[in-house]
């Protein structure tokens, strides 16, 4: 059997086909490399966008296991081994899904679901706004949910402060109206009582033993009128605090001057008080109204003394501390070993006319006044207390009004 040798033309044709194939393959490789570069560029761009999102992001499987998280999750939550674990184990240390879980609702309904919840982060409770959105990926049978968690703690705190300020403004106007309405008949009662007292002197010779009782009744009327006038004055001060103007003020000087005013009040209480002063030598001047700041400290100290008095022990410790704030400001702390404040009352403490004192011992606007004055100074006032274990009030003030 003879072998047919390929002709030169055939060999040239075969080589030409090979060359065309290699050229086409090379072109495809170049196109693939370009596509890979474009894909990598898009991946980096998406990654940069995701890294720029400051909310916590995570992807959950249908059984609520955490499949992936962003870097903010690890930074905020402080958890680096969350992947593969159930979300309710990570966040709630529970063995079953949370009743109001937005991810579960989103799986069931297929809709975007929202929820607000409180989580313990870094040793304190923080409020998060959560959004659960289904991931629609036609190429995968497995259903997944994208979760966004946004920390709204500070936003909620500012809202609460705004509502408190609005409430105080409304109550202040109401207090001013009530004070003026009460003031006029009070002046008449007091004036007529004084007139009766003057005339009683003329009747001493002719009147019987009942005159002494009438004297006592008139004295009681005048005494109660005086107490009512003090309440009216307090209401008017609350509704429009008198300001002497803002100027540089030493918080240590405010403390020392206020303590001088308080000595007589302490003597009246007949208490063995240990007043501890921890005044910082590195305290910056703050820009504020000195009389109003003295009023704040005076109210806090009177409350502290009354709290110690209510324990019935006849003695206690009140500590006044000043310290420089980290960002150009000054802080004031008033703590006591008094009766403390029940947990259920802490949220209402700065509301006007809320008081836990017995009737006749106060009308509940001392701390509201403190709150208003500190807010005018662009500062904040915070309370930490536990029933039976004393209280601690912290006042933070900026070094200038615009801070």
C-alpha positions as YAML, in Angstrom:
chain: A
units: angstrom
residues:
- id: 1
  name: UNK
  ca: [0.00, 0.00, 0.00]
- id: 2
  name: UNK
  ca: [1.60, 3.22, -1.10]
- id: 3
  name: UNK
  ca: [1.60, 6.28, 1.10]
- id: 4
  name: UNK
  ca: [0.48, 9.56, -0.38]
- id: 5
  name: UNK
  ca: [2.81, 12.36, 0.43]
- id: 6
  name: UNK
  ca: [1.06, 15.66, 1.18]
- id: 7
  name: UNK
  ca: [1.79, 18.31, -1.28]
- id: 8
  name: UNK
  ca: [3.51, 21.54, -0.42]
- id: 9
  name: UNK
  ca: [0.22, 23.36, -0.89]
- id: 10
  name: UNK
  ca: [-1.46, 21.04, 1.66]
- id: 11
  name: UNK
  ca: [1.29, 21.63, 4.21]
- id: 12
  name: UNK
  ca: [1.07, 25.37, 3.71]
- id: 13
  name: UNK
  ca: [-2.73, 25.19, 4.18]
- id: 14
  name: UNK
  ca: [-2.39, 23.21, 7.42]
- id: 15
  name: UNK
  ca: [0.14, 25.64, 8.83]
- id: 16
  name: UNK
  ca: [-2.02, 28.54, 7.76]
- id: 17
  name: UNK
  ca: [-4.98, 27.03, 9.68]
- id: 18
  name: UNK
  ca: [-2.79, 26.56, 12.76]
- id: 19
  name: UNK
  ca: [-1.62, 30.16, 12.53]
- id: 20
  name: UNK
  ca: [-5.21, 31.40, 12.27]
- id: 21
  name: UNK
  ca: [-6.21, 29.27, 15.26]
- id: 22
  name: UNK
  ca: [-3.32, 30.58, 17.36]
- id: 23
  name: UNK
  ca: [-4.07, 34.17, 16.38]
- id: 24
  name: UNK
  ca: [-7.73, 33.71, 17.31]
- id: 25
  name: UNK
  ca: [-6.71, 32.07, 20.61]
- id: 26
  name: UNK
  ca: [-4.33, 34.92, 21.33]
- id: 27
  name: UNK
  ca: [-7.08, 37.44, 20.64]
- id: 28
  name: UNK
  ca: [-9.41, 35.58, 22.98]
- id: 29
  name: UNK
  ca: [-6.72, 35.56, 25.69]
- id: 30
  name: UNK
  ca: [-6.24, 39.31, 25.32]
- id: 31
  name: UNK
  ca: [-10.02, 39.86, 25.54]
- id: 32
  name: UNK
  ca: [-10.18, 37.59, 28.59]
- id: 33
  name: UNK
  ca: [-7.35, 39.48, 30.28]
- id: 34
  name: UNK
  ca: [-9.09, 42.79, 29.58]
- id: 35
  name: UNK
  ca: [-12.37, 41.38, 30.95]
- id: 36
  name: UNK
  ca: [-10.56, 40.12, 34.06]
- id: 37
  name: UNK
  ca: [-9.00, 43.53, 34.62]
- id: 38
  name: UNK
  ca: [-12.37, 45.25, 34.21]
- id: 39
  name: UNK
  ca: [-13.97, 42.72, 36.56]
- id: 40
  name: UNK
  ca: [-11.22, 43.23, 39.14]
- id: 41
  name: UNK
  ca: [-11.63, 47.00, 38.83]
- id: 42
  name: UNK
  ca: [-15.38, 46.71, 39.40]
- id: 43
  name: UNK
  ca: [-14.77, 44.38, 42.34]
- id: 44
  name: UNK
  ca: [-12.38, 46.87, 43.92]
- id: 45
  name: UNK
  ca: [-14.85, 49.70, 43.31]
- id: 46
  name: UNK
  ca: [-17.70, 47.76, 44.94]
- id: 47
  name: UNK
  ca: [-15.43, 46.78, 47.84]
- id: 48
  name: UNK
  ca: [-14.44, 50.44, 48.31]
- id: 49
  name: UNK
  ca: [-18.12, 51.46, 48.34]
- id: 50
  name: UNK
  ca: [-18.98, 48.74, 50.84]
- id: 51
  name: UNK
  ca: [-16.01, 49.68, 53.03]
- id: 52
  name: UNK
  ca: [-17.21, 53.29, 52.97]
- id: 53
  name: UNK
  ca: [-20.58, 52.32, 54.45]
- id: 54
  name: UNK
  ca: [-20.48, 53.04, 58.18]
- id: 55
  name: UNK
  ca: [-23.41, 50.75, 59.02]
- id: 56
  name: UNK
  ca: [-22.98, 47.18, 60.14]
- id: 57
  name: UNK
  ca: [-23.64, 44.80, 57.26]
- id: 58
  name: UNK
  ca: [-24.03, 41.04, 57.25]
- id: 59
  name: UNK
  ca: [-25.52, 38.32, 55.06]
- id: 60
  name: UNK
  ca: [-27.68, 35.62, 56.68]
- id: 61
  name: UNK
  ca: [-28.63, 32.22, 55.36]
- id: 62
  name: UNK
  ca: [-32.19, 30.92, 55.54]
- id: 63
  name: UNK
  ca: [-31.52, 29.25, 58.89]
- id: 64
  name: UNK
  ca: [-30.19, 32.61, 60.20]
- id: 65
  name: UNK
  ca: [-26.51, 31.70, 60.14]
- id: 66
  name: UNK
  ca: [-24.10, 34.56, 59.50]
- id: 67
  name: UNK
  ca: [-22.46, 33.98, 56.10]
- id: 68
  name: UNK
  ca: [-20.38, 37.15, 55.81]
- id: 69
  name: UNK
  ca: [-19.86, 40.51, 57.55]
- id: 70
  name: UNK
  ca: [-18.18, 43.81, 56.75]
- id: 71
  name: UNK
  ca: [-15.28, 45.35, 58.66]
- id: 72
  name: UNK
  ca: [-17.62, 47.70, 60.58]
- id: 73
  name: UNK
  ca: [-19.29, 44.66, 62.15]
- id: 74
  name: UNK
  ca: [-16.00, 43.51, 63.65]
- id: 75
  name: UNK
  ca: [-14.98, 47.03, 64.71]
- id: 76
  name: UNK
  ca: [-18.28, 47.93, 66.41]
- id: 77
  name: UNK
  ca: [-19.36, 44.59, 67.81]
- id: 78
  name: UNK
  ca: [-15.84, 43.44, 68.70]
- id: 79
  name: UNK
  ca: [-16.61, 39.92, 67.40]
- id: 80
  name: UNK
  ca: [-14.22, 38.30, 64.92]
- id: 81
  name: UNK
  ca: [-15.62, 34.75, 64.85]
- id: 82
  name: UNK
  ca: [-19.24, 35.45, 63.87]
- id: 83
  name: UNK
  ca: [-19.25, 33.69, 60.49]
- id: 84
  name: UNK
  ca: [-21.01, 30.33, 60.56]
- id: 85
  name: UNK
  ca: [-22.80, 31.07, 63.85]
- id: 86
  name: UNK
  ca: [-26.48, 31.81, 64.37]
- id: 87
  name: UNK
  ca: [-27.21, 35.53, 64.64]
- id: 88
  name: UNK
  ca: [-29.36, 35.08, 67.76]
- id: 89
  name: UNK
  ca: [-26.46, 33.30, 69.47]
- id: 90
  name: UNK
  ca: [-24.05, 36.11, 68.57]
- id: 91
  name: UNK
  ca: [-26.27, 39.06, 69.53]
- id: 92
  name: UNK
  ca: [-28.61, 37.70, 72.20]
- id: 93
  name: UNK
  ca: [-26.88, 34.56, 73.52]
- id: 94
  name: UNK
  ca: [-30.17, 32.76, 72.86]
- id: 95
  name: UNK
  ca: [-30.87, 29.25, 71.57]
- id: 96
  name: UNK
  ca: [-33.79, 30.19, 69.31]
- id: 97
  name: UNK
  ca: [-34.64, 33.08, 66.93]
- id: 98
  name: UNK
  ca: [-35.85, 36.36, 68.42]
- id: 99
  name: UNK
  ca: [-39.67, 36.80, 68.30]
- id: 100
  name: UNK
  ca: [-39.56, 40.08, 66.34]
- id: 101
  name: UNK
  ca: [-36.60, 39.19, 64.11]
- id: 102
  name: UNK
  ca: [-36.76, 41.31, 60.91]
- id: 103
  name: UNK
  ca: [-34.64, 38.75, 59.01]
- id: 104
  name: UNK
  ca: [-37.15, 35.98, 59.76]
- id: 105
  name: UNK
  ca: [-40.06, 38.22, 58.69]
- id: 106
  name: UNK
  ca: [-38.23, 39.14, 55.50]
- id: 107
  name: UNK
  ca: [-37.71, 35.46, 54.63]
- id: 108
  name: UNK
  ca: [-41.41, 34.74, 55.20]
- id: 109
  name: UNK
  ca: [-42.85, 37.78, 53.40]
- id: 110
  name: UNK
  ca: [-40.14, 38.48, 50.85]
- id: 111
  name: UNK
  ca: [-40.37, 42.17, 51.75]
- id: 112
  name: UNK
  ca: [-37.93, 44.66, 53.24]
- id: 113
  name: UNK
  ca: [-38.51, 44.65, 57.02]
- id: 114
  name: UNK
  ca: [-37.40, 47.18, 59.62]
- id: 115
  name: UNK
  ca: [-37.00, 46.96, 63.38]
- id: 116
  name: UNK
  ca: [-35.40, 48.94, 66.21]
- id: 117
  name: UNK
  ca: [-33.67, 46.98, 68.96]
- id: 118
  name: UNK
  ca: [-31.26, 47.48, 71.85]
- id: 119
  name: UNK
  ca: [-28.00, 45.50, 72.01]
- id: 120
  name: UNK
  ca: [-25.28, 45.41, 74.64]
- id: 121
  name: UNK
  ca: [-22.10, 46.74, 73.01]
- id: 122
  name: UNK
  ca: [-18.89, 47.67, 74.81]
- id: 123
  name: UNK
  ca: [-20.48, 47.42, 78.24]
- id: 124
  name: UNK
  ca: [-23.43, 49.75, 77.52]
- id: 125
  name: UNK
  ca: [-26.83, 49.48, 75.86]
- id: 126
  name: UNK
  ca: [-26.97, 50.89, 72.35]
- id: 127
  name: UNK
  ca: [-29.98, 51.32, 70.11]
- id: 128
  name: UNK
  ca: [-29.81, 50.02, 66.53]
- id: 129
  name: UNK
  ca: [-32.11, 50.50, 63.57]
- id: 130
  name: UNK
  ca: [-32.15, 47.29, 61.51]
- id: 131
  name: UNK
  ca: [-33.18, 46.74, 57.88]
- id: 132
  name: UNK
  ca: [-33.54, 43.22, 56.43]
- id: 133
  name: UNK
  ca: [-33.68, 42.96, 52.64]
- id: 134
  name: UNK
  ca: [-33.94, 39.74, 50.54]
- id: 135
  name: UNK
  ca: [-31.07, 39.11, 48.11]
- id: 136
  name: UNK
  ca: [-32.56, 38.25, 44.72]
- id: 137
  name: UNK
  ca: [-29.96, 36.06, 43.00]
- id: 138
  name: UNK
  ca: [-31.54, 34.05, 40.16]
- id: 139
  name: UNK
  ca: [-28.44, 31.91, 39.78]
- id: 140
  name: UNK
  ca: [-28.67, 30.43, 43.28]
- id: 141
  name: UNK
  ca: [-31.36, 28.31, 44.88]
- id: 142
  name: UNK
  ca: [-30.26, 29.27, 48.40]
- id: 143
  name: UNK
  ca: [-32.15, 32.25, 49.82]
- id: 144
  name: UNK
  ca: [-30.18, 34.92, 51.68]
- id: 145
  name: UNK
  ca: [-30.92, 38.14, 53.56]
- id: 146
  name: UNK
  ca: [-28.84, 41.31, 53.69]
- id: 147
  name: UNK
  ca: [-28.94, 43.02, 57.10]
- id: 148
  name: UNK
  ca: [-28.02, 46.64, 57.78]
- id: 149
  name: UNK
  ca: [-27.61, 47.78, 61.38]
- id: 150
  name: UNK
  ca: [-27.26, 51.49, 62.11]
- id: 151
  name: UNK
  ca: [-26.37, 52.82, 65.56]
- id: 152
  name: UNK
  ca: [-28.99, 55.48, 66.36]
- id: 153
  name: UNK
  ca: [-28.19, 55.83, 70.06]
- id: 154
  name: UNK
  ca: [-26.89, 59.39, 69.83]
- id: 155
  name: UNK
  ca: [-29.69, 60.41, 67.49]
- id: 156
  name: UNK
  ca: [-32.32, 59.10, 69.93]
- id: 157
  name: UNK
  ca: [-30.59, 60.84, 72.84]
- id: 158
  name: UNK
  ca: [-30.63, 64.16, 70.98]
- id: 159
  name: UNK
  ca: [-34.31, 63.65, 70.12]
- id: 160
  name: UNK
  ca: [-35.07, 63.01, 73.79]
- id: 161
  name: UNK
  ca: [-33.19, 66.17, 74.77]
- id: 162
  name: UNK
  ca: [-35.07, 68.17, 72.14]
- id: 163
  name: UNK
  ca: [-38.45, 66.90, 73.37]
- id: 164
  name: UNK
  ca: [-37.38, 67.64, 76.96]
- id: 165
  name: UNK
  ca: [-36.42, 71.19, 75.99]
- id: 166
  name: UNK
  ca: [-39.75, 71.69, 74.22]
- id: 167
  name: UNK
  ca: [-41.63, 70.30, 77.21]
- id: 168
  name: UNK
  ca: [-39.74, 72.58, 79.58]
- id: 169
  name: UNK
  ca: [-40.47, 75.63, 77.42]
- id: 170
  name: UNK
  ca: [-44.19, 74.81, 77.43]
- id: 171
  name: UNK
  ca: [-44.29, 74.11, 81.15]
- id: 172
  name: UNK
  ca: [-42.27, 77.27, 81.78]
- id: 173
  name: UNK
  ca: [-44.89, 79.42, 80.05]
- id: 174
  name: UNK
  ca: [-47.62, 77.62, 81.96]
- id: 175
  name: UNK
  ca: [-45.75, 78.12, 85.25]
- id: 176
  name: UNK
  ca: [-45.39, 81.84, 84.58]
- id: 177
  name: UNK
  ca: [-49.12, 82.17, 83.94]
- id: 178
  name: UNK
  ca: [-50.04, 80.20, 87.06]
- id: 179
  name: UNK
  ca: [-47.57, 82.20, 89.17]
- id: 180
  name: UNK
  ca: [-49.06, 85.53, 88.07]
- id: 181
  name: UNK
  ca: [-52.62, 84.33, 88.61]
- id: 182
  name: UNK
  ca: [-51.77, 83.11, 92.13]
- id: 183
  name: UNK
  ca: [-49.70, 86.18, 93.01]
- id: 184
  name: UNK
  ca: [-52.57, 88.67, 92.92]
- id: 185
  name: UNK
  ca: [-55.01, 86.92, 95.32]
- id: 186
  name: UNK
  ca: [-52.05, 85.95, 97.49]
- id: 187
  name: UNK
  ca: [-51.10, 89.60, 97.91]
- id: 188
  name: UNK
  ca: [-54.69, 90.40, 98.94]
- id: 189
  name: UNK
  ca: [-54.78, 87.57, 101.53]
- id: 190
  name: UNK
  ca: [-51.44, 88.61, 102.96]
- id: 191
  name: UNK
  ca: [-52.41, 92.30, 103.08]
- id: 192
  name: UNK
  ca: [-55.71, 91.67, 104.85]
- id: 193
  name: UNK
  ca: [-54.02, 89.31, 107.33]
- id: 194
  name: UNK
  ca: [-51.46, 91.99, 108.20]
- id: 195
  name: UNK
  ca: [-54.31, 94.48, 108.63]
- id: 196
  name: UNK
  ca: [-56.09, 92.12, 111.03]
- id: 197
  name: UNK
  ca: [-52.88, 91.63, 113.00]
- id: 198
  name: UNK
  ca: [-52.43, 95.39, 113.42]
- id: 199
  name: UNK
  ca: [-56.02, 95.80, 114.65]
- id: 200
  name: UNK
  ca: [-55.71, 92.96, 117.15]
- id: 201
  name: UNK
  ca: [-53.49, 95.15, 119.31]
- id: 202
  name: UNK
  ca: [-56.35, 97.55, 119.89]
- id: 203
  name: UNK
  ca: [-58.66, 94.74, 120.97]
- id: 204
  name: UNK
  ca: [-56.40, 93.22, 123.62]
- id: 205
  name: UNK
  ca: [-58.04, 95.17, 126.47]
- id: 206
  name: UNK
  ca: [-61.64, 94.26, 125.60]
- id: 207
  name: UNK
  ca: [-61.23, 90.83, 123.98]
- id: 208
  name: UNK
  ca: [-61.31, 87.58, 125.85]
- id: 209
  name: UNK
  ca: [-58.88, 84.62, 125.86]
- id: 210
  name: UNK
  ca: [-59.80, 83.76, 122.27]
- id: 211
  name: UNK
  ca: [-57.60, 86.63, 121.09]
- id: 212
  name: UNK
  ca: [-54.46, 84.52, 121.50]
- id: 213
  name: UNK
  ca: [-55.93, 81.91, 119.18]
- id: 214
  name: UNK
  ca: [-56.75, 84.60, 116.61]
- id: 215
  name: UNK
  ca: [-53.14, 85.83, 116.87]
- id: 216
  name: UNK
  ca: [-51.95, 82.28, 116.12]
- id: 217
  name: UNK
  ca: [-54.35, 81.94, 113.20]
- id: 218
  name: UNK
  ca: [-53.17, 85.19, 111.64]
- id: 219
  name: UNK
  ca: [-49.51, 84.24, 112.13]
- id: 220
  name: UNK
  ca: [-50.20, 80.92, 110.40]
- id: 221
  name: UNK
  ca: [-51.89, 82.72, 107.49]
- id: 222
  name: UNK
  ca: [-48.93, 85.07, 107.09]
- id: 223
  name: UNK
  ca: [-46.44, 82.20, 107.36]
- id: 224
  name: UNK
  ca: [-48.25, 80.20, 104.68]
- id: 225
  name: UNK
  ca: [-48.53, 83.30, 102.47]
- id: 226
  name: UNK
  ca: [-44.77, 83.74, 102.77]
- id: 227
  name: UNK
  ca: [-44.28, 80.10, 101.73]
- id: 228
  name: UNK
  ca: [-46.61, 80.59, 98.76]
- id: 229
  name: UNK
  ca: [-44.66, 83.69, 97.72]
- id: 230
  name: UNK
  ca: [-41.47, 81.61, 97.75]
- id: 231
  name: UNK
  ca: [-43.14, 79.03, 95.51]
- id: 232
  name: UNK
  ca: [-44.37, 81.74, 93.12]
- id: 233
  name: UNK
  ca: [-40.87, 83.25, 93.02]
- id: 234
  name: UNK
  ca: [-39.45, 79.80, 92.26]
- id: 235
  name: UNK
  ca: [-41.97, 79.29, 89.46]
- id: 236
  name: UNK
  ca: [-41.14, 82.66, 87.91]
- id: 237
  name: UNK
  ca: [-37.42, 81.93, 88.15]
- id: 238
  name: UNK
  ca: [-38.02, 78.58, 86.46]
- id: 239
  name: UNK
  ca: [-40.06, 80.13, 83.65]
- id: 240
  name: UNK
  ca: [-37.47, 82.83, 82.85]
- id: 241
  name: UNK
  ca: [-34.09, 82.38, 84.61]
- id: 242
  name: UNK
  ca: [-32.35, 85.70, 85.14]
- id: 243
  name: UNK
  ca: [-29.09, 85.86, 83.23]
- id: 244
  name: UNK
  ca: [-26.27, 88.21, 84.08]
- id: 245
  name: UNK
  ca: [-24.48, 87.48, 80.81]
- id: 246
  name: UNK
  ca: [-21.84, 84.99, 79.72]
- id: 247
  name: UNK
  ca: [-18.22, 85.57, 80.66]
- id: 248
  name: UNK
  ca: [-15.14, 83.47, 81.58]
- id: 249
  name: UNK
  ca: [-15.90, 81.60, 84.82]
- id: 250
  name: UNK
  ca: [-13.83, 79.43, 87.13]
- id: 251
  name: UNK
  ca: [-15.82, 76.34, 88.06]
- id: 252
  name: UNK
  ca: [-13.71, 75.94, 91.22]
- id: 253
  name: UNK
  ca: [-14.71, 79.45, 92.31]
- id: 254
  name: UNK
  ca: [-18.37, 78.55, 91.68]
- id: 255
  name: UNK
  ca: [-17.97, 75.56, 94.01]
- id: 256
  name: UNK
  ca: [-16.29, 77.55, 96.78]
- id: 257
  name: UNK
  ca: [-18.82, 80.42, 96.68]
- id: 258
  name: UNK
  ca: [-21.81, 78.04, 96.63]
- id: 259
  name: UNK
  ca: [-20.54, 76.15, 99.67]
- id: 260
  name: UNK
  ca: [-20.45, 79.43, 101.62]
- id: 261
  name: UNK
  ca: [-24.14, 80.00, 100.79]
- id: 262
  name: UNK
  ca: [-25.02, 76.47, 101.87]
- id: 263
  name: UNK
  ca: [-23.59, 76.50, 105.41]
- id: 264
  name: UNK
  ca: [-26.81, 77.69, 107.07]
- id: 265
  name: UNK
  ca: [-28.87, 75.05, 105.24]
- id: 266
  name: UNK
  ca: [-26.52, 72.32, 106.48]
- id: 267
  name: UNK
  ca: [-26.79, 73.58, 110.08]
- id: 268
  name: UNK
  ca: [-30.60, 73.51, 109.92]
- id: 269
  name: UNK
  ca: [-30.51, 69.82, 108.93]
- id: 270
  name: UNK
  ca: [-28.50, 68.86, 112.04]
- id: 271
  name: UNK
  ca: [-26.51, 66.31, 110.03]
- id: 272
  name: UNK
  ca: [-22.96, 65.07, 110.40]
- id: 273
  name: UNK
  ca: [-21.90, 65.68, 106.81]
- id: 274
  name: UNK
  ca: [-18.45, 64.95, 105.50]
- id: 275
  name: UNK
  ca: [-18.05, 67.34, 102.56]
- id: 276
  name: UNK
  ca: [-15.17, 66.10, 100.34]
- id: 277
  name: UNK
  ca: [-13.68, 68.51, 97.79]
- id: 278
  name: UNK
  ca: [-11.60, 67.23, 94.85]
- id: 279
  name: UNK
  ca: [-10.97, 70.37, 92.80]
- id: 280
  name: UNK
  ca: [-8.64, 70.10, 89.83]
- id: 281
  name: UNK
  ca: [-5.76, 72.58, 89.56]
- id: 282
  name: UNK
  ca: [-5.72, 72.17, 85.76]
- id: 283
  name: UNK
  ca: [-9.29, 73.27, 85.15]
- id: 284
  name: UNK
  ca: [-9.82, 75.56, 82.13]
- id: 285
  name: UNK
  ca: [-12.09, 78.59, 82.37]
- id: 286
  name: UNK
  ca: [-15.53, 78.04, 80.93]
- id: 287
  name: UNK
  ca: [-17.71, 80.61, 79.20]
- id: 288
  name: UNK
  ca: [-20.89, 80.90, 81.20]
- id: 289
  name: UNK
  ca: [-23.26, 82.72, 83.52]
- id: 290
  name: UNK
  ca: [-21.80, 82.48, 87.03]
- id: 291
  name: UNK
  ca: [-25.04, 83.07, 89.03]
- id: 292
  name: UNK
  ca: [-26.87, 80.44, 86.99]
- id: 293
  name: UNK
  ca: [-24.04, 77.93, 87.42]
- id: 294
  name: UNK
  ca: [-24.13, 78.57, 91.17]
- id: 295
  name: UNK
  ca: [-27.88, 77.86, 91.03]
- id: 296
  name: UNK
  ca: [-27.18, 74.50, 89.34]
- id: 297
  name: UNK
  ca: [-24.65, 73.47, 91.98]
- id: 298
  name: UNK
  ca: [-26.85, 74.77, 94.80]
- id: 299
  name: UNK
  ca: [-29.82, 72.68, 93.60]
- id: 300
  name: UNK
  ca: [-27.64, 69.57, 93.24]
- id: 301
  name: UNK
  ca: [-26.15, 70.01, 96.71]
- id: 302
  name: UNK
  ca: [-29.53, 70.65, 98.38]
- id: 303
  name: UNK
  ca: [-30.85, 67.47, 96.76]
- id: 304
  name: UNK
  ca: [-27.76, 65.57, 97.95]
- id: 305
  name: UNK
  ca: [-28.21, 66.85, 101.52]
- id: 306
  name: UNK
  ca: [-31.90, 65.94, 101.49]
- id: 307
  name: UNK
  ca: [-31.03, 62.46, 100.14]
- id: 308
  name: UNK
  ca: [-28.57, 61.90, 102.98]
- id: 309
  name: UNK
  ca: [-31.16, 63.18, 105.46]
- id: 310
  name: UNK
  ca: [-33.79, 60.73, 104.16]
- id: 311
  name: UNK
  ca: [-31.58, 57.73, 105.00]
- id: 312
  name: UNK
  ca: [-32.26, 58.42, 108.70]
- id: 313
  name: UNK
  ca: [-28.64, 57.66, 109.58]
- id: 314
  name: UNK
  ca: [-27.92, 61.27, 110.55]
- id: 315
  name: UNK
  ca: [-24.64, 61.28, 108.67]
- id: 316
  name: UNK
  ca: [-23.22, 60.85, 105.18]
- id: 317
  name: UNK
  ca: [-20.63, 61.91, 102.62]
- id: 318
  name: UNK
  ca: [-21.04, 64.37, 99.76]
- id: 319
  name: UNK
  ca: [-18.20, 64.62, 97.25]
- id: 320
  name: UNK
  ca: [-17.72, 67.52, 94.86]
- id: 321
  name: UNK
  ca: [-15.18, 66.96, 92.11]
- id: 322
  name: UNK
  ca: [-14.08, 69.11, 89.18]
- id: 323
  name: UNK
  ca: [-12.00, 67.85, 86.29]
- id: 324
  name: UNK
  ca: [-10.86, 69.00, 82.84]
- id: 325
  name: UNK
  ca: [-12.80, 67.49, 79.95]
- id: 326
  name: UNK
  ca: [-10.87, 65.87, 77.10]
- id: 327
  name: UNK
  ca: [-12.04, 68.41, 74.49]
- id: 328
  name: UNK
  ca: [-11.52, 71.84, 76.06]
- id: 329
  name: UNK
  ca: [-14.16, 71.87, 78.74]
- id: 330
  name: UNK
  ca: [-14.75, 71.26, 82.42]
- id: 331
  name: UNK
  ca: [-16.71, 68.71, 84.36]
- id: 332
  name: UNK
  ca: [-18.43, 68.85, 87.74]
- id: 333
  name: UNK
  ca: [-19.45, 65.76, 89.73]
- id: 334
  name: UNK
  ca: [-21.68, 65.82, 92.81]
- id: 335
  name: UNK
  ca: [-22.05, 62.43, 94.50]
- id: 336
  name: UNK
  ca: [-23.65, 61.44, 97.79]
- id: 337
  name: UNK
  ca: [-24.21, 58.43, 100.02]
- id: 338
  name: UNK
  ca: [-27.90, 59.20, 100.35]
- id: 339
  name: UNK
  ca: [-31.04, 57.17, 99.74]
- id: 340
  name: UNK
  ca: [-30.53, 56.99, 95.96]
- id: 341
  name: UNK
  ca: [-33.15, 57.13, 93.21]
- id: 342
  name: UNK
  ca: [-35.29, 54.16, 92.13]
- id: 343
  name: UNK
  ca: [-34.54, 52.96, 88.62]
- id: 344
  name: UNK
  ca: [-38.09, 53.64, 87.42]
- id: 345
  name: UNK
  ca: [-37.73, 57.34, 88.34]
- id: 346
  name: UNK
  ca: [-34.46, 58.05, 86.52]
- id: 347
  name: UNK
  ca: [-36.11, 58.80, 83.15]
- id: 348
  name: UNK
  ca: [-38.52, 61.29, 84.77]
- id: 349
  name: UNK
  ca: [-35.97, 63.01, 86.97]
- id: 350
  name: UNK
  ca: [-35.54, 66.16, 84.84]
- id: 351
  name: UNK
  ca: [-39.24, 66.58, 84.07]
- id: 352
  name: UNK
  ca: [-40.80, 69.74, 85.54]
- id: 353
  name: UNK
  ca: [-42.78, 69.20, 88.77]
- id: 354
  name: UNK
  ca: [-41.64, 65.62, 89.23]
- id: 355
  name: UNK
  ca: [-40.45, 65.04, 92.79]
- id: 356
  name: UNK
  ca: [-39.98, 62.17, 95.22]
- id: 357
  name: UNK
  ca: [-39.83, 64.49, 98.25]
- id: 358
  name: UNK
  ca: [-42.65, 64.69, 100.79]
- id: 359
  name: UNK
  ca: [-45.38, 67.33, 100.34]
- id: 360
  name: UNK
  ca: [-44.11, 70.75, 101.35]
- id: 361
  name: UNK
  ca: [-40.45, 69.84, 100.84]
- id: 362
  name: UNK
  ca: [-40.25, 70.83, 97.18]
- id: 363
  name: UNK
  ca: [-42.31, 71.25, 94.01]
- id: 364
  name: UNK
  ca: [-40.03, 69.36, 91.63]
- id: 365
  name: UNK
  ca: [-38.45, 72.04, 89.46]
- id: 366
  name: UNK
  ca: [-34.92, 72.13, 90.92]
- id: 367
  name: UNK
  ca: [-33.48, 69.53, 88.54]
- id: 368
  name: UNK
  ca: [-35.59, 70.87, 85.65]
- id: 369
  name: UNK
  ca: [-33.99, 74.27, 86.25]
- id: 370
  name: UNK
  ca: [-30.55, 72.62, 86.29]
- id: 371
  name: UNK
  ca: [-31.32, 70.89, 83.01]
- id: 372
  name: UNK
  ca: [-32.44, 74.16, 81.39]
- id: 373
  name: UNK
  ca: [-29.40, 76.13, 82.59]
- id: 374
  name: UNK
  ca: [-26.92, 73.45, 81.54]
- id: 375
  name: UNK
  ca: [-28.60, 73.21, 78.11]
- id: 376
  name: UNK
  ca: [-28.29, 77.00, 77.71]
- id: 377
  name: UNK
  ca: [-24.56, 76.54, 78.30]
- id: 378
  name: UNK
  ca: [-24.41, 73.90, 75.52]
- id: 379
  name: UNK
  ca: [-23.54, 71.29, 78.13]
- id: 380
  name: UNK
  ca: [-25.12, 68.11, 79.42]
- id: 381
  name: UNK
  ca: [-26.16, 66.74, 82.80]
- id: 382
  name: UNK
  ca: [-26.15, 63.00, 83.52]
- id: 383
  name: UNK
  ca: [-27.29, 61.04, 86.56]
- id: 384
  name: UNK
  ca: [-26.19, 57.64, 87.85]
- id: 385
  name: UNK
  ca: [-28.09, 56.33, 90.84]
- id: 386
  name: UNK
  ca: [-29.31, 53.20, 92.55]
- id: 387
  name: UNK
  ca: [-31.92, 53.00, 95.26]
- id: 388
  name: UNK
  ca: [-30.26, 52.77, 98.66]
- id: 389
  name: UNK
  ca: [-26.74, 53.35, 97.29]
- id: 390
  name: UNK
  ca: [-26.53, 57.08, 96.64]
- id: 391
  name: UNK
  ca: [-26.47, 59.21, 93.50]
- id: 392
  name: UNK
  ca: [-23.92, 60.82, 91.22]
- id: 393
  name: UNK
  ca: [-24.69, 63.83, 89.01]
- id: 394
  name: UNK
  ca: [-22.23, 64.77, 86.26]
- id: 395
  name: UNK
  ca: [-22.32, 68.20, 84.60]
- id: 396
  name: UNK
  ca: [-20.17, 68.68, 81.48]
- id: 397
  name: UNK
  ca: [-19.61, 72.18, 80.17]
- id: 398
  name: UNK
  ca: [-17.67, 73.41, 77.12]
- id: 399
  name: UNK
  ca: [-14.99, 76.06, 77.52]
- id: 400
  name: UNK
  ca: [-16.86, 78.35, 75.11]
- id: 401
  name: UNK
  ca: [-20.53, 78.67, 74.27]
- id: 402
  name: UNK
  ca: [-20.26, 77.59, 70.67]
- id: 403
  name: UNK
  ca: [-18.62, 74.25, 71.40]
...
